[in-house]
Amino acid sequence: MKTYALVFQGTAYTSKSPKEVEVLENYLFCVNDDGMIEMVIAPGDPAYRATQNTHEVRRLAEGQYLLPGFIDLHVHAPQWAQAGLALDVPLYEWLHTHTFPLESKFSDLEFAADVYDDLVGTLLANGTTTALYFATVHKEASLLLAEICANKGQRGLVGKVVMDDPEQNPEYYRDADTKTALAETEQFIREVKQLAESVKQGVYPVVTPRFIPSCTDEALQGLGELAARYDVHIQSHCSESDWAHEYVQKRFGKHDAAALHDFGLLGQKSVMAHCNFLDDEDADLFARTGTAIGHCPLSNAYFANGVLPLARWMDKGVEIGLGTDISAGYTPSLFDNARQAVISSRMLEDGVDTALPADRRGVPESRITIDEAFYLATAGGGESLSLPIGRLAEGYAWDVQIIDLTAGGMKLPVFGGGDSKRELFQRIMYLCRPEHIREVWVQGEMVHSRSR
Ligand SMILES: Nc1nc2[nH]cnc2c(=O)[nH]1
């Protein structure tokens, strides 16, 4: 009889497909020493009783449910220091008058430690077990963020940001020159890979050209080559707003997707944030290369000048996950972003200009369900990163949030005969707050717990 490091008994929700959530009612989840789910056992299975008899089983209490940990595909870690501020100006102005001045302060490692420590703890408390981070141009502070993720038990994918074009970036905040930007990125990749050797849940270096407007051709080319040489993840912003999209069109005579592809920046391990202005050809290119979209619905409401046709690209088979895009999105919660993904998709389908007749107001077949939004926050994020995370299934990491519907004095409005398990899922997705997240586990280790 096999022995497991951990055995949990409880009811879990996990995505079976992009459209379907499966309820695993009162299952056993057996986790090995590496923090991977080795067996998932249904109540009727003969192994169920045998495993119960031979292990100390952690039984979830009444009102507690398991969800996979959330995967945030787009977080600007330094911008946590301005979360909730400056959301009333366009992207270009926001970058130059608020964001670059703030990010330039991360040359100060003490300030960086304060912000990063608080952010990683906050994300874990919000159920985010994996995050794909932009840090800043500063190599040392970027490494510090990776170390903080490592120490707090979060699976962090971290990029030292490259912005080397002196024409486009202010003197006080940019890489010294292209050669330095590439040399520091390479050094950063090596240092994070070395750190990763002793980190159970993994930390990963990410090649991170901020976006095409901030980088020279030489930097974009060099970063594509580095990513290929070290086989690491790549992230950037792609066709986010009218301004950013038009800038690339003018510079290269093509869309961001094609230009990024020319520089070797699309592939299985690439995640491109936003992508609001992709056309069919761009989306086909994403699907063909395995490039993922990091969809940031709240941020898009402020900065994108439009709504991502999410359902359309999901149907095409493009990999998509969710991002908070702190601080262009103000909340650290992927619950909030899952809700907004549904809301934005409904507004795209119905349209918003009531001066137009209903049949010309929106884009048909754009809506997504809350089940699909859950998929984006979990399994879709895992697929986007090509990591075995985001599902409660054999061969996946034990990255979970234990939701406690009775916690925090915030009882959900369930009356009469109570909810079915399907209804409870919807309540959790729409009404759950950080107070309801009782415990968070990453790779078989508890990394956050909240008493009543
Ligand atoms: N939302 C967002 N878009 C960007 N484009 C370039 N930099 C940024 C950033 O920090 N946030």
PDBQT file of the ligand as one rigid body, heavy atoms in Angstrom, charges set to zero:
ROOT
HETATM    1  N1  LIG A 501      -1.266  48.215 -18.279  1.00  0.00    +0.000 N 
HETATM    2  C1  LIG A 501       0.009  48.495 -18.537  1.00  0.00    +0.000 A 
HETATM    3  N2  LIG A 501       0.382  48.670 -19.807  1.00  0.00    +0.000 NA
HETATM    4  C2  LIG A 501       1.674  48.952 -20.063  1.00  0.00    +0.000 A 
HETATM    5  N3  LIG A 501       2.305  49.126 -21.232  1.00  0.00    +0.000 N 
HETATM    6  C3  LIG A 501       3.604  49.370 -20.936  1.00  0.00    +0.000 A 
HETATM    7  N4  LIG A 501       3.815  49.346 -19.615  1.00  0.00    +0.000 NA
HETATM    8  C4  LIG A 501       2.622  49.092 -19.049  1.00  0.00    +0.000 A 
HETATM    9  C5  LIG A 501       2.212  48.927 -17.689  1.00  0.00    +0.000 A 
HETATM   10  O1  LIG A 501       2.968  49.045 -16.743  1.00  0.00    +0.000 OA
HETATM   11  N5  LIG A 501       0.883  48.638 -17.506  1.00  0.00    +0.000 N 
ENDROOT
TORSDOF 0
